[in-house]
């Protein structure tokens, strides 16, 4: 999206300087084509990059919506101080998790029942 924006800005500035619209061939090897072959037509650069930028913004918005529909399967926890972090780390290390089976039980909290 940023490249499309830079392309649009570049060709807009170029048009302001030269007062002539720039035609480009947007195909992957378009800079090598020097003939007018069907499917290899040149397009106005500002319009091409404006359309590309709009399409990429729409794609981005769709992907962003998908992110909110899918859970990550993890949680982020913030502790009040480092001492609390040390207690949790000690319990985690004592658990010695191996896959889904743990040796030893970690210390329970007042919130354990509501979390299960």
VOPAGU-2260 file (C-alpha; in pm, 1 decimal, decimal comma):
REM VOPAGU-2260
SITE   aa  ch    i         X         Y         Z
SITE  UNK   A    0       0,0       0,0       0,0
SITE  UNK   A    1     283,7     237,6      82,5
SITE  UNK   A    2     450,5     167,0    -253,7
SITE  UNK   A    3     124,2     244,9    -431,5
SITE  UNK   A    4      95,7     568,4    -234,9
SITE  UNK   A    5     454,7     663,8    -320,7
SITE  UNK   A    6     391,0     585,1    -688,6
SITE  UNK   A    7      76,8     799,7    -690,7
SITE  UNK   A    8     256,1    1090,1    -521,2
SITE  UNK   A    9     556,2    1059,8    -754,9
SITE  UNK   A   10     347,7    1066,8   -1073,1
SITE  UNK   A   11     123,8    1344,2    -934,4
SITE  UNK   A   12     432,2    1559,4    -870,5
SITE  UNK   A   13     569,0    1470,7   -1214,3
SITE  UNK   A   14     242,0    1574,7   -1379,3
SITE  UNK   A   15     244,8    1906,0   -1189,6
SITE  UNK   A   16     597,9    1977,2   -1314,9
SITE  UNK   A   17     557,9    1865,4   -1676,9
SITE  UNK   A   18     180,7    1915,5   -1723,8
SITE  UNK   A   19     167,7    1586,6   -1918,0
SITE  UNK   A   20       5,7    1267,6   -1781,9
SITE  UNK   A   21     246,6     972,9   -1767,9
SITE  UNK   A   22     144,1     643,8   -1923,5
SITE  UNK   A   23     281,2     321,6   -1773,7
SITE  UNK   A   24     251,7     -50,5   -1838,7
SITE  UNK   A   25     164,7    -200,4   -1497,6
SITE  UNK   A   26     245,9    -560,5   -1593,2
SITE  UNK   A   27     539,0    -728,6   -1410,9
SITE  UNK   A   28     766,6    -694,5   -1715,7
SITE  UNK   A   29     592,0    -383,3   -1846,3
SITE  UNK   A   30     909,4    -177,2   -1847,5
SITE  UNK   A   31    1050,1    -420,4   -2108,7
SITE  UNK   A   32     752,3    -402,0   -2347,5
SITE  UNK   A   33     789,6    -140,7   -2615,4
SITE  UNK   A   34     508,1    -259,0   -2841,5
SITE  UNK   A   35     131,2    -226,5   -2810,5
SITE  UNK   A   36      16,0    -585,4   -2773,4
SITE  UNK   A   37    -335,8    -671,3   -2655,5
SITE  UNK   A   38    -321,9    -716,2   -2277,5
SITE  UNK   A   39      -9,9    -500,8   -2255,9
SITE  UNK   A   40    -176,7    -161,8   -2296,1
SITE  UNK   A   41     -44,4     138,6   -2112,2
SITE  UNK   A   42    -257,7     312,9   -1849,9
SITE  UNK   A   43    -244,8     655,9   -1693,4
SITE  UNK   A   44      -5,7     627,1   -1396,1
SITE  UNK   A   45    -192,2     843,8   -1142,5
SITE  UNK   A   46    -521,3     662,9   -1205,1
SITE  UNK   A   47    -351,7     322,5   -1185,2
SITE  UNK   A   48    -181,7     396,8    -851,6
SITE  UNK   A   49    -495,4     562,6    -710,8
SITE  UNK   A   50    -702,4     253,3    -796,9
SITE  UNK   A   51    -431,6      19,6    -665,6
SITE  UNK   A   52    -407,5     211,7    -338,7
SITE  UNK   A   53    -787,7     204,5    -292,8
SITE  UNK   A   54    -800,3    -170,9    -363,4
SITE  UNK   A   55    -517,2    -242,0    -119,9
SITE  UNK   A   56    -687,9     -33,6     150,0
SITE  UNK   A   57   -1006,5    -237,7      98,6
SITE  UNK   A   58    -809,6    -563,4     122,4
SITE  UNK   A   59    -644,3    -436,4     440,1
SITE  UNK   A   60    -981,9    -348,7     594,3
SITE  UNK   A   61   -1116,8    -697,2     511,4
SITE  UNK   A   62    -813,6    -866,9     667,4
SITE  UNK   A   63    -841,0    -644,9     974,2
SITE  UNK   A   64   -1201,9    -756,0    1021,4
SITE  UNK   A   65   -1094,9   -1121,5     996,9
SITE  UNK   A   66    -843,4   -1066,2    1277,9
SITE  UNK   A   67   -1118,7    -970,4    1520,2
SITE  UNK   A   68   -1322,0   -1281,9    1432,0
SITE  UNK   A   69   -1037,6   -1526,2    1504,2
SITE  UNK   A   70    -911,4   -1571,4    1859,2
SITE  UNK   A   71    -540,2   -1601,7    1928,3
SITE  UNK   A   72    -577,8   -1869,6    2195,1
SITE  UNK   A   73    -363,8   -1679,8    2443,8
SITE  UNK   A   74    -399,0   -1403,9    2697,1
SITE  UNK   A   75    -180,6   -1115,4    2803,4
SITE  UNK   A   76    -142,2   -1053,6    3173,0
SITE  UNK   A   77      -4,2    -745,2    3344,7
SITE  UNK   A   78     130,6    -772,6    3698,2
SITE  UNK   A   79     145,2    -496,9    3957,2
SITE  UNK   A   80     512,3    -556,6    4036,0
SITE  UNK   A   81     806,2    -788,6    3975,1
SITE  UNK   A   82     742,1    -988,4    4292,7
SITE  UNK   A   83     409,5   -1109,8    4155,2
SITE  UNK   A   84     581,8   -1205,2    3829,6
SITE  UNK   A   85     841,9   -1404,7    4022,1
SITE  UNK   A   86     570,4   -1604,2    4204,6
SITE  UNK   A   87     396,9   -1694,2    3878,1
SITE  UNK   A   88     726,4   -1789,1    3712,6
SITE  UNK   A   89     819,6   -2006,7    4011,9
SITE  UNK   A   90     482,8   -2187,8    3992,1
SITE  UNK   A   91     518,4   -2233,6    3618,4
SITE  UNK   A   92     867,5   -2377,3    3648,5
SITE  UNK   A   93     752,6   -2607,2    3932,5
SITE  UNK   A   94     479,3   -2744,2    3708,4
SITE  UNK   A   95     734,2   -2896,9    3463,4
SITE  UNK   A   96     477,7   -2919,2    3185,7
SITE  UNK   A   97     527,9   -3197,0    2933,8
SITE  UNK   A   98     262,8   -3164,1    2664,9
SITE  UNK   A   99     -76,0   -3158,3    2836,7
SITE  UNK   A  100      29,5   -3357,9    3143,7
SITE  UNK   A  101     180,4   -3166,1    3434,2
SITE  UNK   A  102     382,1   -3299,2    3724,7
SITE  UNK   A  103     264,9   -3120,6    4034,8
SITE  UNK   A  104     -10,5   -2864,4    4062,9
SITE  UNK   A  105      51,0   -2491,4    4060,4
SITE  UNK   A  106     -75,4   -2275,4    4342,8
SITE  UNK   A  107    -446,6   -2192,3    4303,0
SITE  UNK   A  108    -584,4   -1841,8    4324,0
SITE  UNK   A  109    -911,0   -1689,4    4440,4
SITE  UNK   A  110   -1011,4   -1661,2    4073,0
SITE  UNK   A  111    -942,6   -2022,3    3973,7
SITE  UNK   A  112   -1305,5   -2131,0    3994,0
SITE  UNK   A  113   -1437,7   -1852,9    3771,5
SITE  UNK   A  114   -1163,9   -1910,5    3511,7
SITE  UNK   A  115   -1239,9   -2280,0    3460,5
